[in-house]
């Protein structure tokens, strides 16, 4: 809820953090079990983060499967 509120306020860092929770590659790296990623949502939040100036978000967008 805190991250969602921060995103509403325009926080690119919060968008990036939320995107990671949907990114299947990140979830796998974190050894998360029982939770599936959502590429569409990860893409949406990485795009917001990239638009807000988070350079790593652009790299993550490029790595997401189509």
Predicted model as a PDB file, atoms N, CA, C, CB and O in Angstrom, pLDDT in the B-factor column:
MODEL        1                                                                  
ATOM      1  N   UNK A   1       0.836  -1.183   0.000  1.00 90.00           N  
ATOM      2  CA  UNK A   1       0.000   0.000   0.000  1.00 90.00           C  
ATOM      3  C   UNK A   1       0.883   1.250   0.000  1.00 90.00           C  
ATOM      4  CB  UNK A   1      -0.952  -0.003   1.217  1.00 90.00           C  
ATOM      5  O   UNK A   1       0.560   2.235  -0.663  1.00 90.00           O  
ATOM      6  N   UNK A   2       1.972   1.214   0.726  1.00 94.00           N  
ATOM      7  CA  UNK A   2       2.863   2.369   0.786  1.00 94.00           C  
ATOM      8  C   UNK A   2       3.455   2.653  -0.594  1.00 94.00           C  
ATOM      9  CB  UNK A   2       3.988   2.134   1.818  1.00 94.00           C  
ATOM     10  O   UNK A   2       3.506   3.804  -1.029  1.00 94.00           O  
ATOM     11  N   UNK A   3       3.901   1.600  -1.278  1.00 92.00           N  
ATOM     12  CA  UNK A   3       4.458   1.800  -2.621  1.00 92.00           C  
ATOM     13  C   UNK A   3       3.399   2.306  -3.593  1.00 92.00           C  
ATOM     14  CB  UNK A   3       5.063   0.495  -3.145  1.00 92.00           C  
ATOM     15  O   UNK A   3       3.683   3.168  -4.426  1.00 92.00           O  
ATOM     16  N   UNK A   4       2.193   1.784  -3.495  1.00 92.00           N  
ATOM     17  CA  UNK A   4       1.121   2.236  -4.378  1.00 92.00           C  
ATOM     18  C   UNK A   4       0.854   3.728  -4.190  1.00 92.00           C  
ATOM     19  CB  UNK A   4      -0.161   1.432  -4.120  1.00 92.00           C  
ATOM     20  O   UNK A   4       0.645   4.456  -5.160  1.00 92.00           O  
ATOM     21  N   UNK A   5       0.862   4.174  -2.941  1.00 96.00           N  
ATOM     22  CA  UNK A   5       0.642   5.598  -2.652  1.00 96.00           C  
ATOM     23  C   UNK A   5       1.792   6.426  -3.207  1.00 96.00           C  
ATOM     24  CB  UNK A   5       0.495   5.837  -1.126  1.00 96.00           C  
ATOM     25  O   UNK A   5       1.574   7.502  -3.763  1.00 96.00           O  
ATOM     26  N   UNK A   6       3.011   5.928  -3.057  1.00 97.00           N  
ATOM     27  CA  UNK A   6       4.174   6.641  -3.583  1.00 97.00           C  
ATOM     28  C   UNK A   6       4.114   6.744  -5.101  1.00 97.00           C  
ATOM     29  CB  UNK A   6       5.467   5.943  -3.155  1.00 97.00           C  
ATOM     30  O   UNK A   6       4.501   7.765  -5.669  1.00 97.00           O  
ATOM     31  N   UNK A   7       3.634   5.701  -5.759  1.00 95.00           N  
ATOM     32  CA  UNK A   7       3.472   5.734  -7.212  1.00 95.00           C  
ATOM     33  C   UNK A   7       2.442   6.782  -7.601  1.00 95.00           C  
ATOM     34  CB  UNK A   7       3.057   4.351  -7.748  1.00 95.00           C  
ATOM     35  O   UNK A   7       2.642   7.531  -8.558  1.00 95.00           O  
ATOM     36  N   UNK A   8       1.346   6.835  -6.863  1.00 95.00           N  
ATOM     37  CA  UNK A   8       0.324   7.854  -7.122  1.00 95.00           C  
ATOM     38  C   UNK A   8       0.902   9.261  -7.004  1.00 95.00           C  
ATOM     39  CB  UNK A   8      -0.852   7.689  -6.152  1.00 95.00           C  
ATOM     40  O   UNK A   8       0.459  10.182  -7.690  1.00 95.00           O  
ATOM     41  N   UNK A   9       1.890   9.420  -6.132  1.00 96.00           N  
ATOM     42  CA  UNK A   9       2.528  10.717  -5.932  1.00 96.00           C  
ATOM     43  C   UNK A   9       3.632  10.974  -6.965  1.00 96.00           C  
ATOM     44  CB  UNK A   9       3.104  10.802  -4.521  1.00 96.00           C  
ATOM     45  O   UNK A   9       4.252  12.037  -6.969  1.00 96.00           O  
ATOM     46  N   UNK A  10       3.871   9.983  -7.845  1.00 95.00           N  
ATOM     47  CA  UNK A  10       4.830  10.162  -8.934  1.00 95.00           C  
ATOM     48  C   UNK A  10       6.230   9.642  -8.681  1.00 95.00           C  
ATOM     49  CB  UNK A  10       4.923  11.575  -9.254  1.00 95.00           C  
ATOM     50  O   UNK A  10       7.163  10.034  -9.382  1.00 95.00           O  
ATOM     51  N   UNK A  11       6.403   8.773  -7.703  1.00 97.00           N  
ATOM     52  CA  UNK A  11       7.727   8.252  -7.380  1.00 97.00           C  
ATOM     53  C   UNK A  11       8.186   7.190  -8.388  1.00 97.00           C  
ATOM     54  CB  UNK A  11       7.726   7.666  -5.971  1.00 97.00           C  
ATOM     55  O   UNK A  11       7.594   6.116  -8.485  1.00 97.00           O  
ATOM     56  N   UNK A  12       9.245   7.508  -9.132  1.00 98.00           N  
ATOM     57  CA  UNK A  12       9.820   6.554 -10.078  1.00 98.00           C  
ATOM     58  C   UNK A  12      10.469   5.390  -9.336  1.00 98.00           C  
ATOM     59  CB  UNK A  12      10.850   7.247 -10.987  1.00 98.00           C  
ATOM     60  O   UNK A  12      10.429   4.255  -9.810  1.00 98.00           O  
ATOM     61  N   UNK A  13      11.064   5.660  -8.183  1.00 98.00           N  
ATOM     62  CA  UNK A  13      11.697   4.595  -7.391  1.00 98.00           C  
ATOM     63  C   UNK A  13      10.654   3.582  -6.917  1.00 98.00           C  
ATOM     64  CB  UNK A  13      12.446   5.194  -6.176  1.00 98.00           C  
ATOM     65  O   UNK A  13      10.911   2.378  -6.914  1.00 98.00           O  
ATOM     66  N   UNK A  14       9.496   4.063  -6.525  1.00 98.00           N  
ATOM     67  CA  UNK A  14       8.429   3.155  -6.098  1.00 98.00           C  
ATOM     68  C   UNK A  14       7.933   2.325  -7.276  1.00 98.00           C  
ATOM     69  CB  UNK A  14       7.262   3.944  -5.472  1.00 98.00           C  
ATOM     70  O   UNK A  14       7.653   1.136  -7.122  1.00 98.00           O  
ATOM     71  N   UNK A  15       7.822   2.937  -8.440  1.00 98.00           N  
ATOM     72  CA  UNK A  15       7.407   2.198  -9.639  1.00 98.00           C  
ATOM     73  C   UNK A  15       8.393   1.081  -9.946  1.00 98.00           C  
ATOM     74  CB  UNK A  15       7.287   3.146 -10.849  1.00 98.00           C  
ATOM     75  O   UNK A  15       8.001  -0.032 -10.298  1.00 98.00           O  
ATOM     76  N   UNK A  16       9.685   1.394  -9.807  1.00 98.00           N  
ATOM     77  CA  UNK A  16      10.711   0.380 -10.055  1.00 98.00           C  
ATOM     78  C   UNK A  16      10.608  -0.755  -9.039  1.00 98.00           C  
ATOM     79  CB  UNK A  16      12.114   1.009 -10.006  1.00 98.00           C  
ATOM     80  O   UNK A  16      10.696  -1.928  -9.400  1.00 98.00           O  
ATOM     81  N   UNK A  17      10.424  -0.405  -7.783  1.00 97.00           N  
ATOM     82  CA  UNK A  17      10.331  -1.421  -6.730  1.00 97.00           C  
ATOM     83  C   UNK A  17       9.129  -2.332  -6.939  1.00 97.00           C  
ATOM     84  CB  UNK A  17      10.246  -0.757  -5.356  1.00 97.00           C  
ATOM     85  O   UNK A  17       9.229  -3.546  -6.761  1.00 97.00           O  
ATOM     86  N   UNK A  18       8.008  -1.760  -7.311  1.00 97.00           N  
ATOM     87  CA  UNK A  18       6.801  -2.577  -7.559  1.00 97.00           C  
ATOM     88  C   UNK A  18       6.998  -3.433  -8.806  1.00 97.00           C  
ATOM     89  CB  UNK A  18       5.539  -1.674  -7.721  1.00 97.00           C  
ATOM     90  O   UNK A  18       6.576  -4.588  -8.838  1.00 97.00           O  
ATOM     91  N   UNK A  19       7.634  -2.875  -9.827  1.00 98.00           N  
ATOM     92  CA  UNK A  19       7.890  -3.645 -11.054  1.00 98.00           C  
ATOM     93  C   UNK A  19       8.683  -4.904 -10.740  1.00 98.00           C  
ATOM     94  CB  UNK A  19       8.647  -2.787 -12.089  1.00 98.00           C  
ATOM     95  O   UNK A  19       8.416  -5.971 -11.293  1.00 98.00           O  
ATOM     96  N   UNK A  20       9.662  -4.774  -9.848  1.00 97.00           N  
ATOM     97  CA  UNK A  20      10.473  -5.939  -9.490  1.00 97.00           C  
ATOM     98  C   UNK A  20       9.628  -7.057  -8.898  1.00 97.00           C  
ATOM     99  CB  UNK A  20      11.561  -5.541  -8.504  1.00 97.00           C  
ATOM    100  O   UNK A  20       9.942  -8.231  -9.092  1.00 97.00           O  
ATOM    101  N   UNK A  21       8.569  -6.718  -8.186  1.00 96.00           N  
ATOM    102  CA  UNK A  21       7.739  -7.752  -7.565  1.00 96.00           C  
ATOM    103  C   UNK A  21       6.901  -8.507  -8.586  1.00 96.00           C  
ATOM    104  CB  UNK A  21       6.831  -7.133  -6.520  1.00 96.00           C  
ATOM    105  O   UNK A  21       6.355  -9.568  -8.282  1.00 96.00           O  
ATOM    106  N   UNK A  22       6.796  -7.966  -9.793  1.00 97.00           N  
ATOM    107  CA  UNK A  22       6.067  -8.633 -10.872  1.00 97.00           C  
ATOM    108  C   UNK A  22       6.994  -9.288 -11.895  1.00 97.00           C  
ATOM    109  CB  UNK A  22       5.168  -7.640 -11.570  1.00 97.00           C  
ATOM    110  O   UNK A  22       6.546 -10.100 -12.704  1.00 97.00           O  
ATOM    111  N   UNK A  23       8.268  -8.946 -11.864  1.00 97.00           N  
ATOM    112  CA  UNK A  23       9.234  -9.413 -12.855  1.00 97.00           C  
ATOM    113  C   UNK A  23       9.629 -10.864 -12.570  1.00 97.00           C  
ATOM    114  CB  UNK A  23      10.485  -8.505 -12.864  1.00 97.00           C  
ATOM    115  O   UNK A  23      10.231 -11.146 -11.534  1.00 97.00           O  
ATOM    116  N   UNK A  24       9.296 -11.787 -13.480  1.00 95.00           N  
ATOM    117  CA  UNK A  24       9.621 -13.203 -13.247  1.00 95.00           C  
ATOM    118  C   UNK A  24      11.114 -13.456 -13.045  1.00 95.00           C  
ATOM    119  CB  UNK A  24       9.132 -14.035 -14.407  1.00 95.00           C  
ATOM    120  O   UNK A  24      11.492 -14.326 -12.261  1.00 95.00           O  
ATOM    121  N   UNK A  25      11.955 -12.710 -13.737  1.00 95.00           N  
ATOM    122  CA  UNK A  25      13.410 -12.896 -13.596  1.00 95.00           C  
ATOM    123  C   UNK A  25      13.870 -12.494 -12.197  1.00 95.00           C  
ATOM    124  CB  UNK A  25      14.174 -12.072 -14.663  1.00 95.00           C  
ATOM    125  O   UNK A  25      14.689 -13.183 -11.590  1.00 95.00           O  
ATOM    126  N   UNK A  26      13.352 -11.397 -11.694  1.00 96.00           N  
ATOM    127  CA  UNK A  26      13.723 -10.927 -10.359  1.00 96.00           C  
ATOM    128  C   UNK A  26      13.204 -11.897  -9.304  1.00 96.00           C  
ATOM    129  CB  UNK A  26      13.170  -9.502 -10.104  1.00 96.00           C  
ATOM    130  O   UNK A  26      13.919 -12.243  -8.364  1.00 96.00           O  
ATOM    131  N   UNK A  27      11.971 -12.331  -9.464  1.00 96.00           N  
ATOM    132  CA  UNK A  27      11.405 -13.281  -8.508  1.00 96.00           C  
ATOM    133  C   UNK A  27      12.234 -14.561  -8.451  1.00 96.00           C  
ATOM    134  CB  UNK A  27       9.953 -13.609  -8.878  1.00 96.00           C  
ATOM    135  O   UNK A  27      12.468 -15.112  -7.375  1.00 96.00           O  
ATOM    136  N   UNK A  28      12.670 -15.020  -9.606  1.00 94.00           N  
ATOM    137  CA  UNK A  28      13.510 -16.209  -9.655  1.00 94.00           C  
ATOM    138  C   UNK A  28      14.846 -15.951  -8.949  1.00 94.00           C  
ATOM    139  CB  UNK A  28      13.747 -16.639 -11.117  1.00 94.00           C  
ATOM    140  O   UNK A  28      15.331 -16.797  -8.198  1.00 94.00           O  
ATOM    141  N   UNK A  29      15.425 -14.796  -9.193  1.00 94.00           N  
ATOM    142  CA  UNK A  29      16.691 -14.435  -8.548  1.00 94.00           C  
ATOM    143  C   UNK A  29      16.539 -14.356  -7.031  1.00 94.00           C  
ATOM    144  CB  UNK A  29      17.204 -13.097  -9.093  1.00 94.00           C  
ATOM    145  O   UNK A  29      17.457 -14.704  -6.288  1.00 94.00           O  
ATOM    146  N   UNK A  30      15.391 -13.902  -6.584  1.00 95.00           N  
ATOM    147  CA  UNK A  30      15.111 -13.809  -5.151  1.00 95.00           C  
ATOM    148  C   UNK A  30      14.723 -15.163  -4.555  1.00 95.00           C  
ATOM    149  CB  UNK A  30      14.000 -12.797  -4.902  1.00 95.00           C  
ATOM    150  O   UNK A  30      14.495 -15.269  -3.350  1.00 95.00           O  
ATOM    151  N   UNK A  31      14.647 -16.199  -5.398  1.00 94.00           N  
ATOM    152  CA  UNK A  31      14.238 -17.543  -4.971  1.00 94.00           C  
ATOM    153  C   UNK A  31      12.835 -17.558  -4.374  1.00 94.00           C  
ATOM    154  CB  UNK A  31      15.229 -18.092  -3.957  1.00 94.00           C  
ATOM    155  O   UNK A  31      12.571 -18.243  -3.385  1.00 94.00           O  
ATOM    156  N   UNK A  32      11.947 -16.794  -4.988  1.00 93.00           N  
ATOM    157  CA  UNK A  32      10.553 -16.740  -4.543  1.00 93.00           C  
ATOM    158  C   UNK A  32       9.824 -17.951  -5.109  1.00 93.00           C  
ATOM    159  CB  UNK A  32       9.859 -15.406  -4.990  1.00 93.00           C  
ATOM    160  O   UNK A  32       9.911 -18.231  -6.304  1.00 93.00           O  
ATOM    161  N   UNK A  33       9.122 -18.653  -4.268  1.00 90.00           N  
ATOM    162  CA  UNK A  33       8.361 -19.826  -4.693  1.00 90.00           C  
ATOM    163  C   UNK A  33       6.883 -19.593  -4.428  1.00 90.00           C  
ATOM    164  CB  UNK A  33       8.851 -21.103  -3.965  1.00 90.00           C  
ATOM    165  O   UNK A  33       6.517 -18.970  -3.432  1.00 90.00           O  
ATOM    166  N   UNK A  34       6.037 -20.091  -5.313  1.00 90.00           N  
ATOM    167  CA  UNK A  34       4.597 -20.001  -5.119  1.00 90.00           C  
ATOM    168  C   UNK A  34       3.984 -18.707  -5.614  1.00 90.00           C  
ATOM    169  CB  UNK A  34       4.283 -20.164  -3.686  1.00 90.00           C  
ATOM    170  O   UNK A  34       2.777 -18.505  -5.481  1.00 90.00           O  
ATOM    171  N   UNK A  35       4.786 -17.835  -6.179  1.00 89.00           N  
ATOM    172  CA  UNK A  35       4.285 -16.575  -6.722  1.00 89.00           C  
ATOM    173  C   UNK A  35       4.725 -16.469  -8.168  1.00 89.00           C  
ATOM    174  CB  UNK A  35       4.792 -15.355  -5.896  1.00 89.00           C  
ATOM    175  O   UNK A  35       5.907 -16.605  -8.484  1.00 89.00           O  
ATOM    176  N   UNK A  36       3.769 -16.229  -9.033  1.00 90.00           N  
ATOM    177  CA  UNK A  36       4.089 -16.084 -10.447  1.00 90.00           C  
ATOM    178  C   UNK A  36       4.272 -14.614 -10.785  1.00 90.00           C  
ATOM    179  CB  UNK A  36       2.990 -16.708 -11.326  1.00 90.00           C  
ATOM    180  O   UNK A  36       3.597 -13.739 -10.242  1.00 90.00           O  
ATOM    181  N   UNK A  37       5.192 -14.372 -11.686  1.00 95.00           N  
ATOM    182  CA  UNK A  37       5.384 -13.017 -12.172  1.00 95.00           C  
ATOM    183  C   UNK A  37       4.276 -12.637 -13.136  1.00 95.00           C  
ATOM    184  CB  UNK A  37       6.745 -12.875 -12.845  1.00 95.00           C  
ATOM    185  O   UNK A  37       3.523 -13.488 -13.608  1.00 95.00           O  
ATOM    186  N   UNK A  38       4.191 -11.374 -13.414  1.00 97.00           N  
ATOM    187  CA  UNK A  38       3.217 -10.851 -14.365  1.00 97.00           C  
ATOM    188  C   UNK A  38       3.972  -9.880 -15.268  1.00 97.00           C  
ATOM    189  CB  UNK A  38       1.993 -10.149 -13.636  1.00 97.00           C  
ATOM    190  O   UNK A  38       4.194  -8.724 -14.908  1.00 97.00           O  
ATOM    191  N   UNK A  39       4.360 -10.362 -16.442  1.00 97.00           N  
ATOM    192  CA  UNK A  39       5.194  -9.587 -17.350  1.00 97.00           C  
ATOM    193  C   UNK A  39       4.517  -8.284 -17.752  1.00 97.00           C  
ATOM    194  CB  UNK A  39       5.526 -10.404 -18.587  1.00 97.00           C  
ATOM    195  O   UNK A  39       5.178  -7.250 -17.838  1.00 97.00           O  
ATOM    196  N   UNK A  40       3.220  -8.314 -17.998  1.00 97.00           N  
ATOM    197  CA  UNK A  40       2.505  -7.096 -18.410  1.00 97.00           C  
ATOM    198  C   UNK A  40       2.572  -6.027 -17.315  1.00 97.00           C  
ATOM    199  CB  UNK A  40       1.028  -7.423 -18.744  1.00 97.00           C  
ATOM    200  O   UNK A  40       2.810  -4.855 -17.606  1.00 97.00           O  
ATOM    201  N   UNK A  41       2.365  -6.424 -16.071  1.00 97.00           N  
ATOM    202  CA  UNK A  41       2.431  -5.458 -14.967  1.00 97.00           C  
ATOM    203  C   UNK A  41       3.866  -4.984 -14.745  1.00 97.00           C  
ATOM    204  CB  UNK A  41       1.873  -6.079 -13.670  1.00 97.00           C  
ATOM    205  O   UNK A  41       4.100  -3.803 -14.492  1.00 97.00           O  
ATOM    206  N   UNK A  42       4.823  -5.905 -14.841  1.00 98.00           N  
ATOM    207  CA  UNK A  42       6.228  -5.516 -14.708  1.00 98.00           C  
ATOM    208  C   UNK A  42       6.568  -4.484 -15.775  1.00 98.00           C  
ATOM    209  CB  UNK A  42       7.163  -6.751 -14.823  1.00 98.00           C  
ATOM    210  O   UNK A  42       7.208  -3.475 -15.478  1.00 98.00           O  
ATOM    211  N   UNK A  43       6.149  -4.726 -17.009  1.00 98.00           N  
ATOM    212  CA  UNK A  43       6.404  -3.804 -18.107  1.00 98.00           C  
ATOM    213  C   UNK A  43       5.777  -2.427 -17.818  1.00 98.00           C  
ATOM    214  CB  UNK A  43       5.851  -4.383 -19.428  1.00 98.00           C  
ATOM    215  O   UNK A  43       6.410  -1.394 -18.037  1.00 98.00           O  
ATOM    216  N   UNK A  44       4.551  -2.424 -17.333  1.00 97.00           N  
ATOM    217  CA  UNK A  44       3.846  -1.177 -17.027  1.00 97.00           C  
ATOM    218  C   UNK A  44       4.611  -0.341 -15.995  1.00 97.00           C  
ATOM    219  CB  UNK A  44       2.432  -1.481 -16.510  1.00 97.00           C  
ATOM    220  O   UNK A  44       4.808   0.859 -16.187  1.00 97.00           O  
ATOM    221  N   UNK A  45       5.037  -0.975 -14.913  1.00 98.00           N  
ATOM    222  CA  UNK A  45       5.710  -0.233 -13.850  1.00 98.00           C  
ATOM    223  C   UNK A  45       7.156   0.109 -14.194  1.00 98.00           C  
ATOM    224  CB  UNK A  45       5.672  -1.027 -12.569  1.00 98.00           C  
ATOM    225  O   UNK A  45       7.649   1.163 -13.792  1.00 98.00           O  
ATOM    226  N   UNK A  46       7.847  -0.768 -14.936  1.00 98.00           N  
ATOM    227  CA  UNK A  46       9.188  -0.412 -15.398  1.00 98.00           C  
ATOM    228  C   UNK A  46       9.116   0.785 -16.349  1.00 98.00           C  
ATOM    229  CB  UNK A  46       9.863  -1.621 -16.097  1.00 98.00           C  
ATOM    230  O   UNK A  46       9.985   1.656 -16.313  1.00 98.00           O  
ATOM    231  N   UNK A  47       8.097   0.833 -17.191  1.00 98.00           N  
ATOM    232  CA  UNK A  47       7.942   1.961 -18.113  1.00 98.00           C  
ATOM    233  C   UNK A  47       7.742   3.264 -17.338  1.00 98.00           C  
ATOM    234  CB  UNK A  47       6.754   1.719 -19.069  1.00 98.00           C  
ATOM    235  O   UNK A  47       8.308   4.293 -17.705  1.00 98.00           O  
ATOM    236  N   UNK A  48       6.946   3.228 -16.276  1.00 97.00           N  
ATOM    237  CA  UNK A  48       6.758   4.422 -15.437  1.00 97.00           C  
ATOM    238  C   UNK A  48       8.073   4.826 -14.784  1.00 97.00           C  
ATOM    239  CB  UNK A  48       5.683   4.168 -14.353  1.00 97.00           C  
ATOM    240  O   UNK A  48       8.411   6.008 -14.720  1.00 97.00           O  
ATOM    241  N   UNK A  49       8.809   3.833 -14.302  1.00 98.00           N  
ATOM    242  CA  UNK A  49      10.093   4.120 -13.666  1.00 98.00           C  
ATOM    243  C   UNK A  49      11.082   4.700 -14.679  1.00 98.00           C  
ATOM    244  CB  UNK A  49      10.672   2.843 -13.026  1.00 98.00           C  
ATOM    245  O   UNK A  49      11.810   5.644 -14.372  1.00 98.00           O  
ATOM    246  N   UNK A  50      11.104   4.140 -15.869  1.00 98.00           N  
ATOM    247  CA  UNK A  50      11.999   4.637 -16.921  1.00 98.00           C  
ATOM    248  C   UNK A  50      11.633   6.070 -17.291  1.00 98.00           C  
ATOM    249  CB  UNK A  50      11.935   3.725 -18.172  1.00 98.00           C  
ATOM    250  O   UNK A  50      12.512   6.913 -17.472  1.00 98.00           O  
ATOM    251  N   UNK A  51      10.349   6.343 -17.402  1.00 97.00           N  
ATOM    252  CA  UNK A  51       9.892   7.699 -17.718  1.00 97.00           C  
ATOM    253  C   UNK A  51      10.277   8.676 -16.608  1.00 97.00           C  
ATOM    254  CB  UNK A  51       8.367   7.715 -17.933  1.00 97.00           C  
ATOM    255  O   UNK A  51      10.442   9.871 -16.854  1.00 97.00           O  
ATOM    256  N   UNK A  52      10.418   8.168 -15.405  1.00 97.00           N  
ATOM    257  CA  UNK A  52      10.809   8.989 -14.264  1.00 97.00           C  
ATOM    258  C   UNK A  52      12.312   9.114 -14.089  1.00 97.00           C  
ATOM    259  CB  UNK A  52      10.218   8.428 -13.018  1.00 97.00           C  
ATOM    260  O   UNK A  52      12.782   9.734 -13.135  1.00 97.00           O  
ATOM    261  N   UNK A  53      13.073   8.523 -15.016  1.00 97.00           N  
ATOM    262  CA  UNK A  53      14.524   8.690 -14.987  1.00 97.00           C  
ATOM    263  C   UNK A  53      15.327   7.549 -14.404  1.00 97.00           C  
ATOM    264  CB  UNK A  53      14.838   9.882 -14.242  1.00 97.00           C  
ATOM    265  O   UNK A  53      16.537   7.684 -14.224  1.00 97.00           O  
ATOM    266  N   UNK A  54      14.694   6.429 -14.104  1.00 98.00           N  
ATOM    267  CA  UNK A  54      15.423   5.271 -13.569  1.00 98.00           C  
ATOM    268  C   UNK A  54      16.019   4.494 -14.754  1.00 98.00           C  
ATOM    269  CB  UNK A  54      14.473   4.343 -12.695  1.00 98.00           C  
ATOM    270  O   UNK A  54      15.308   3.794 -15.474  1.00 98.00           O  
ATOM    271  N   UNK A  55      17.322   4.633 -14.935  1.00 97.00           N  
ATOM    272  CA  UNK A  55      17.994   4.022 -16.089  1.00 97.00           C  
ATOM    273  C   UNK A  55      17.900   2.494 -16.073  1.00 97.00           C  
ATOM    274  CB  UNK A  55      19.459   4.444 -16.121  1.00 97.00           C  
ATOM    275  O   UNK A  55      17.706   1.875 -17.119  1.00 97.00           O  
ATOM    276  N   UNK A  56      18.036   1.893 -14.910  1.00 98.00           N  
ATOM    277  CA  UNK A  56      17.990   0.426 -14.819  1.00 98.00           C  
ATOM    278  C   UNK A  56      16.641  -0.119 -15.284  1.00 98.00           C  
ATOM    279  CB  UNK A  56      18.266  -0.030 -13.377  1.00 98.00           C  
ATOM    280  O   UNK A  56      16.557  -1.254 -15.752  1.00 98.00           O  
ATOM    281  N   UNK A  57      15.592   0.686 -15.156  1.00 98.00           N  
ATOM    282  CA  UNK A  57      14.266   0.252 -15.606  1.00 98.00           C  
ATOM    283  C   UNK A  57      14.257   0.020 -17.118  1.00 98.00           C  
ATOM    284  CB  UNK A  57      13.196   1.298 -15.221  1.00 98.00           C  
ATOM    285  O   UNK A  57      13.587  -0.893 -17.601  1.00 98.00           O  
ATOM    286  N   UNK A  58      14.987   0.829 -17.854  1.00 97.00           N  
ATOM    287  CA  UNK A  58      15.067   0.649 -19.315  1.00 97.00           C  
ATOM    288  C   UNK A  58      15.719  -0.692 -19.645  1.00 97.00           C  
ATOM    289  CB  UNK A  58      15.866   1.810 -19.972  1.00 97.00           C  
ATOM    290  O   UNK A  58      15.276  -1.399 -20.550  1.00 97.00           O  
ATOM    291  N   UNK A  59      16.769  -1.032 -18.908  1.00 97.00           N  
ATOM    292  CA  UNK A  59      17.447  -2.308 -19.114  1.00 97.00           C  
ATOM    293  C   UNK A  59      16.524  -3.477 -18.795  1.00 97.00           C  
ATOM    294  CB  UNK A  59      18.709  -2.386 -18.256  1.00 97.00           C  
ATOM    295  O   UNK A  59      16.482  -4.468 -19.524  1.00 97.00           O  
ATOM    296  N   UNK A  60      15.787  -3.348 -17.697  1.00 97.00           N  
ATOM    297  CA  UNK A  60      14.869  -4.415 -17.296  1.00 97.00           C  
ATOM    298  C   UNK A  60      13.759  -4.586 -18.324  1.00 97.00           C  
ATOM    299  CB  UNK A  60      14.269  -4.120 -15.914  1.00 97.00           C  
ATOM    300  O   UNK A  60      13.357  -5.712 -18.620  1.00 97.00           O  
ATOM    301  N   UNK A  61      13.262  -3.487 -18.870  1.00 97.00           N  
ATOM    302  CA  UNK A  61      12.228  -3.558 -19.907  1.00 97.00           C  
ATOM    303  C   UNK A  61      12.720  -4.370 -21.091  1.00 97.00           C  
ATOM    304  CB  UNK A  61      11.818  -2.150 -20.367  1.00 97.00           C  
ATOM    305  O   UNK A  61      11.988  -5.195 -21.638  1.00 97.00           O  
ATOM    306  N   UNK A  62      13.953  -4.134 -21.480  1.00 96.00           N  
ATOM    307  CA  UNK A  62      14.525  -4.833 -22.629  1.00 96.00           C  
ATOM    308  C   UNK A  62      14.668  -6.332 -22.381  1.00 96.00           C  
ATOM    309  CB  UNK A  62      15.877  -4.241 -22.974  1.00 96.00           C  
ATOM    310  O   UNK A  62      14.643  -7.123 -23.324  1.00 96.00           O  
ATOM    311  N   UNK A  63      14.816  -6.721 -21.130  1.00 96.00           N  
ATOM    312  CA  UNK A  63      15.004  -8.132 -20.783  1.00 96.00           C  
ATOM    313  C   UNK A  63      13.703  -8.914 -20.642  1.00 96.00           C  
ATOM    314  CB  UNK A  63      15.773  -8.232 -19.507  1.00 96.00           C  
ATOM    315  O   UNK A  63      13.710 -10.145 -20.641  1.00 96.00           O  
ATOM    316  N   UNK A  64      12.580  -8.193 -20.523  1.00 96.00           N  
ATOM    317  CA  UNK A  64      11.301  -8.886 -20.361  1.00 96.00           C  
ATOM    318  C   UNK A  64      10.898  -9.588 -21.652  1.00 96.00           C  
ATOM    319  CB  UNK A  64      10.205  -7.901 -19.930  1.00 96.00           C  
ATOM    320  O   UNK A  64      11.094  -9.048 -22.740  1.00 96.00           O  
ATOM    321  N   UNK A  65      10.336 -10.784 -21.537  1.00 88.00           N  
ATOM    322  CA  UNK A  65       9.858 -11.475 -22.744  1.00 88.00           C  
ATOM    323  C   UNK A  65       8.638 -10.759 -23.326  1.00 88.00           C  
ATOM    324  CB  UNK A  65       9.508 -12.951 -22.423  1.00 88.00           C  
ATOM    325  O   UNK A  65       7.897 -10.077 -22.618  1.00 88.00           O  
ATOM    326  N   UNK A  66       8.459 -10.931 -24.595  1.00 82.00           N  
ATOM    327  CA  UNK A  66       7.291 -10.326 -25.268  1.00 82.00           C  
ATOM    328  C   UNK A  66       6.093 -11.052 -24.896  1.00 82.00           C  
ATOM    329  CB  UNK A  66       7.428 -10.313 -26.767  1.00 82.00           C  
ATOM    330  O   UNK A  66       4.999 -10.711 -25.347  1.00 82.00           O  
TER     331      UNK A  66                                                      
ENDMDL                                                                          
END                                                                             
